[in-house]
Amino acid sequence: KAGPKAMPKTNPWRGPLSALCALLVGIGLGRFAYPPLLPALAAAGWFTASQAAYLGAANLAGYLAGALLARRLAARSSTTFMLRAGMLLASLSLLACAEPVSFAWFFVWRFAAGMSGGILMVLAAPTVLPFVPSHQQGLAGGVIMTGVGLGIAISGTVVPFTLELGLMETWLILGLLSLLLTALSWDGWPTAKVVAEKTNQKSPAASPALKSLYLEYGLNAMGLVPHMVFLVIFIAQGLDRGQAVGSFYWVLFGVGALVGPVSVGYLADRIGFSAMLRLSYLAQAVLIAACSVTDNTGVLMLSSLVMGAFVPGCTSLGLGRLRQLMPGDAAAQTSAWGLATIGFAMGQAIGAYGLSYLFDLKGDYTLLFAGGAGAIAIALALNLVLGKRV
């Protein structure tokens, strides 16, 4: 029976599981395990609150650098080499942070963690998805992006318990877990020869729909910022419900991130990526805007859960739609996905700094969510106008 060539020595699902591990290490643990460590870093006297914030920015800058350099580095070595190296670098960065040598030391390693995340995001999914049957592309993309959701879930549940052992021990546990995941995924990548067979095709010119998708993806990143950055402090301080309640909403956010990618991918396989993408924009715009007009507990819980699902879910949808617009060309897909990832990183950075400035100016949390909803609404409008122009 004809079909996609199998992954070496295994079935076609070995690749997506390896890519899941890659995103869990590079982004799930490399980025999202850091926010719950911030209070502990300050309490232990490792860094001040402002220094800790700069370290978070270093990770974001590293992610953008990794997205920019990923394809060039892979071309000079190999995709498989860079995937393995990215996971090793992320693991090493976590282990290196177990000792507060200096602010500069931490800055370099948080930058390295972000860089590895950018590399892995650009390369992992496009490398393995060509080997998955077409009718399971959405599900496979969801499985891969679950790695990000797992990291968010771990950050809200496991890390608080490991902190009881100590801050140094927490970093070491995260690093050792990353090394274990790196070892498990080591032989799950396609060989260079097989990848070459899949990528030896002419790249088509970018269509209006693809160009629009780049913009939509960046706007979606901006729209996610209020929940990703301000959710806990909005609940705890903005609504005066306390840190414990705020942490509960972050756990809900993590649960959504854990189950969202597979659920979104499953639906996309059935109703189509284009329709699911539009539905996702509409749902996100409504649920983000809801936080600016009501403090109803049920609505806020639903918003936290569903927006958590779309943090990794929007990525699986964006990648799936991109692959539809560029069928059968793995090399062009990887290049286009690199551009999309750069756009996402820039949208996230602009959103984070822009909304932070807005909050400093006005001191109103509801404006942050209104701004996020506006960004998603623009993405939906772009898709409705240009999304079908191939």
VOGU-3710 file (C-alpha; in Angstrom, 3 decimals, decimal comma):
1> kagpkampkt> 0,000/0,000/0,000  1,396/3,364/-1,068  1,941/6,057/1,502  4,555/8,190/3,268  7,860/6,506/3,939  8,233/5,243/7,471  10,567/6,768/9,978  13,801/4,807/10,196  13,496/1,599/12,236  10,126/2,665/13,700
11> npwrgplsal> 6,592/3,678/12,796  5,617/7,169/11,567  4,595/8,258/15,081  8,104/7,960/16,486  8,974/11,281/14,857  6,090/13,278/16,361  6,869/11,841/19,795  10,508/12,911/19,408  9,348/16,361/18,338  7,057/16,475/21,396
21> callvgiglg> 10,095/15,789/23,588  12,044/18,494/21,760  9,420/21,168/22,414  8,922/19,987/25,984  12,648/20,447/26,617  13,280/23,593/24,583  10,108/25,560/25,342  8,026/23,678/27,895  10,847/23,428/30,440  13,314/25,926/28,973
31> rfayppllpa> 10,785/28,783/29,070  7,671/27,966/31,067  9,359/26,419/34,087  10,971/29,809/34,754  7,951/31,982/35,791  7,089/29,949/38,924  10,769/30,097/39,897  10,809/33,908/39,944  9,537/34,352/43,527  11,974/31,702/44,753
41> laaagwftas> 14,903/33,407/42,987  14,062/36,685/44,720  13,350/35,078/48,105  16,663/33,196/48,033  18,501/36,409/47,266  19,870/35,119/43,969  18,536/38,135/42,049  16,337/41,168/42,543  12,883/41,279/40,985  14,090/43,601/38,217
51> qaaylgaanl> 17,087/41,372/37,459  14,798/38,354/37,267  12,635/40,224/34,750  15,682/40,942/32,588  16,535/37,245/32,683  13,064/36,513/31,351  13,692/38,999/28,535  16,982/37,239/27,769  15,048/34,038/27,096  12,707/35,879/24,727
61> agylagalla> 15,639/37,440/22,871  17,316/34,051/22,614  14,143/32,545/21,155  14,112/35,164/18,405  17,811/34,560/17,684  17,250/30,812/17,507  14,349/31,233/15,092  16,482/33,487/12,876  19,498/31,154/12,838  17,870/27,703/12,848
71> rrlaarsstt> 17,804/26,996/9,100  21,256/28,475/8,516  22,772/26,342/11,259  20,973/23,243/9,985  22,265/23,895/6,452  25,845/24,025/7,719  25,545/20,771/9,670  22,295/18,792/9,412  18,777/19,098/10,723  19,171/16,023/12,916
81> fmlragmlla> 22,413/17,366/14,379  20,793/20,705/15,232  17,757/19,035/16,803  19,974/16,957/19,063  22,279/19,895/19,790  19,320/22,139/20,620  17,985/19,667/23,168  21,424/19,216/24,704  21,923/22,990/24,917  18,556/23,435/26,627
91> slsllacaep> 19,383/20,685/29,125  22,808/22,164/29,835  21,298/25,624/30,358  18,984/24,285/33,060  21,814/22,473/34,830  24,038/25,567/34,620  21,384/27,662/36,404  21,604/25,459/39,503  24,407/27,668/40,820  24,014/31,494/41,058
101> vsfawffvwr> 27,501/32,282/39,772  26,561/35,804/38,627  23,885/37,746/36,815  25,905/37,582/33,586  26,224/33,797/33,928  22,473/33,410/34,293  21,796/35,860/31,457  23,941/33,853/29,039  22,283/30,570/29,951  18,735/31,962/29,859
111> faagmsggil> 19,564/33,363/26,419  20,904/29,933/25,416  17,712/28,281/26,654  15,635/30,670/24,546  17,860/30,126/21,520  17,487/26,355/21,765  13,703/26,791/21,982  13,670/28,871/18,785  15,796/26,309/16,937  13,641/23,398/18,057
121> mvlaaptvlp> 10,380/25,184/17,236  11,537/25,940/13,681  13,012/22,535/12,904  11,244/19,820/14,908  7,699/19,666/13,530  8,484/20,324/9,827  11,146/17,608/9,969  8,805/14,833/11,072  5,330/15,781/9,789  6,055/14,833/6,144
131> fvpshqqgla> 6,279/11,213/7,342  2,823/11,184/8,944  -0,249/10,156/6,868  -2,071/13,222/5,533  -5,351/12,420/7,290  -3,540/12,493/10,653  -1,572/15,725/10,149  -3,705/17,735/12,555  -3,543/15,103/15,262  0,213/14,694/14,818
141> ggvimtgvgl> 0,759/18,451/14,984  -1,303/18,530/18,167  0,767/15,734/19,687  3,949/17,666/18,933  2,675/20,921/20,436  1,568/19,059/23,551  5,223/19,338/24,537  4,672/23,045/25,171  1,499/22,298/27,128  3,284/19,734/29,267
151> giaisgtvvp> 5,830/22,363/30,217  3,121/24,789/31,293  1,381/22,042/33,259  4,650/21,054/34,971  5,382/24,693/35,801  2,082/24,999/37,640  2,078/21,658/39,452  5,440/19,885/39,753  7,825/22,828/40,170  6,174/24,113/43,381
161> ftlelglmet> 6,786/20,690/44,943  10,416/20,464/43,806  11,012/23,925/45,282  10,379/22,391/48,697  13,620/20,458/48,142  15,466/23,645/47,274  16,077/26,031/44,387  19,305/24,388/43,297  17,689/20,951/43,412  14,801/22,192/41,248
171> wlilgllsll> 17,139/23,379/38,492  19,019/20,074/38,625  15,793/18,051/38,416  14,659/20,071/35,403  18,044/19,609/33,723  18,169/15,868/34,348  14,604/15,463/33,084  15,593/17,311/29,921  18,606/15,040/29,432  16,379/11,980/29,826
181> ltalswdgwp> 13,947/13,309/27,191  16,883/14,085/24,899  18,092/10,498/25,193  14,602/9,094/24,530  14,225/11,107/21,334  17,816/10,707/20,092  17,096/8,048/17,429  13,596/9,239/16,541  14,565/11,726/13,838  14,563/11,002/10,079
191> takvvaektn> 17,896/10,313/8,469  19,475/12,999/6,304  18,999/10,827/3,198  15,286/10,366/3,744  14,800/14,058/4,535  16,583/14,969/1,293  14,174/12,776/-0,693  11,266/14,641/0,878  12,663/18,121/0,277  13,963/17,862/-3,298
201> qkspaaspal> 11,142/19,899/-4,816  10,727/23,412/-6,196  9,467/25,993/-3,691  6,347/27,886/-4,758  5,997/31,641/-4,365  4,251/32,824/-1,213  0,519/33,318/-1,811  -1,558/36,168/-0,332  -3,059/33,619/2,063  0,415/32,580/3,268
211> kslyleygln> 1,557/36,183/3,701  -1,630/36,850/5,644  -0,962/33,785/7,795  2,411/35,225/8,831  0,698/38,408/10,033  -2,131/36,494/11,684  0,320/34,301/13,578  2,199/37,337/14,908  -1,074/39,004/15,927  -2,167/35,796/17,626
221> amglvphmvf> 1,067/35,878/19,635  0,268/39,436/20,737  -3,242/38,390/21,744  -1,928/35,609/23,965  0,259/37,943/26,040  -2,405/39,096/28,560  -3,069/35,511/29,650  0,535/34,290/29,380  2,062/37,214/31,293  -0,637/38,953/33,338
231> lvifiaqgld> -3,225/36,297/34,209  -1,995/35,428/37,703  -1,302/38,990/38,802  -4,626/40,123/37,300  -6,531/37,590/39,401  -4,394/37,974/42,530  -4,026/41,763/42,618  -6,284/43,265/39,967  -9,319/41,411/41,292  -7,892/41,188/44,827
241> rgqavgsfyw> -8,438/37,436/45,128  -4,994/36,521/46,431  -1,957/34,603/45,200  -3,444/31,169/45,914  -6,472/31,852/43,716  -4,235/33,341/41,036  -2,106/30,181/41,061  -5,240/28,067/40,688  -6,091/29,911/37,473  -2,553/29,247/36,211
251> vlfgvgalvg> -3,063/25,535/36,845  -6,283/25,734/34,798  -4,299/27,499/32,099  -1,782/24,638/32,194  -4,495/21,973/31,964  -5,830/23,713/28,874  -2,349/23,835/27,365  -1,944/20,128/28,017  -5,134/18,945/26,302  -5,574/21,786/23,803
261> pvsvgyladr> -3,166/20,903/20,971  -4,472/17,376/20,418  -8,096/18,518/20,708  -7,559/21,380/18,271  -5,641/19,156/15,868  -8,321/16,460/16,001  -11,031/18,993/15,127  -8,894/20,470/12,345  -8,582/17,033/10,741  -12,376/16,882/10,590
271> igfsamlrls> -13,559/20,384/9,693  -10,395/21,616/7,953  -7,543/23,815/9,111  -8,947/26,943/7,490  -12,308/26,684/9,256  -10,703/25,696/12,565  -8,286/28,613/12,360  -11,144/31,082/11,966  -13,095/29,428/14,751  -10,043/29,692/17,002
281> ylaqavliaa> -9,662/33,426/16,302  -13,312/34,023/17,137  -13,162/31,988/20,360  -9,944/33,660/21,502  -11,191/37,184/20,798  -14,379/36,569/22,768  -12,686/34,893/25,749  -9,893/37,469/26,001  -12,372/40,337/25,774  -14,509/38,695/28,477
291> csvtdntgvl> -11,736/39,334/31,017  -12,034/43,063/30,378  -15,792/43,260/30,979  -16,600/40,753/33,740  -15,147/39,267/36,919  -17,532/36,288/36,904  -15,658/33,264/38,251  -17,102/30,810/35,729  -16,242/33,032/32,783  -12,707/33,650/34,056
301> mlsslvmgaf> -12,150/29,929/34,596  -13,392/29,131/31,082  -11,202/31,868/29,643  -8,125/30,560/31,479  -8,742/26,971/30,395  -9,476/27,680/26,734  -6,762/30,299/26,282  -4,306/27,860/27,816  -5,359/25,407/25,114  -4,678/27,936/22,373
311> vpgctslglg> -1,155/28,848/23,512  0,210/25,670/21,882  -2,991/25,046/19,898  -2,572/28,132/17,717  0,862/26,845/16,760  -0,426/23,456/15,601  -3,177/25,226/13,638  -0,752/27,687/12,080  1,639/24,932/11,061  -1,155/22,767/9,687
321> rlrqlmpgda> -2,573/25,619/7,612  0,906/26,536/6,352  1,461/22,957/5,189  -1,866/23,068/3,323  -0,809/26,237/1,529  2,549/24,668/0,570  1,702/20,998/-0,107  4,440/18,432/-0,647  7,428/20,763/-0,233  9,149/20,051/3,071
331> aaqtsawgla> 12,086/22,406/2,418  9,810/25,338/1,607  7,594/24,475/4,575  10,548/24,575/6,945  11,649/27,926/5,507  8,132/29,363/5,770  7,698/27,997/9,281  10,936/29,691/10,260  9,515/33,017/9,079  6,269/32,342/10,926
341> tigfamgqai> 8,155/31,526/14,134  10,144/34,753/13,817  6,865/36,624/13,391  5,441/34,907/16,455  8,492/35,801/18,542  8,329/39,429/17,402  4,582/39,606/18,030  5,088/38,193/21,497  7,875/40,658/22,269  5,935/43,652/20,928
351> gayglsylfd> 2,858/42,537/22,825  4,719/41,986/26,095  6,579/45,292/26,060  3,681/47,262/24,553  1,112/46,012/27,050  3,557/46,446/29,934  4,010/50,078/28,867  0,244/50,497/28,622  -0,183/49,133/32,138  2,522/51,432/33,504
361> lkgdytllfa> 0,725/54,325/31,830  -2,857/53,519/32,840  -2,603/50,934/35,630  -5,697/49,160/34,289  -5,612/45,404/33,722  -8,824/45,433/31,683  -7,108/47,498/28,971  -4,529/44,726/28,555  -7,178/42,147/27,768  -9,043/44,566/25,506
371> ggagaiaial> -5,812/45,112/23,568  -5,192/41,375/23,274  -8,734/40,807/21,993  -8,227/43,582/19,453  -5,102/41,906/18,063  -6,963/38,617/17,570  -9,901/40,442/15,958  -7,505/41,959/13,394  -6,108/38,479/12,707  -9,636/37,194/12,060
381> alnlvlgkrv> -10,382/40,104/9,721  -7,189/39,447/7,754  -8,057/35,780/7,444  -11,581/36,512/6,219  -10,245/38,866/3,550  -7,081/37,048/2,432  -7,257/33,560/3,929  -8,631/31,929/0,769  -6,512/33,807/-1,772  -4,037/31,124/-2,765
//
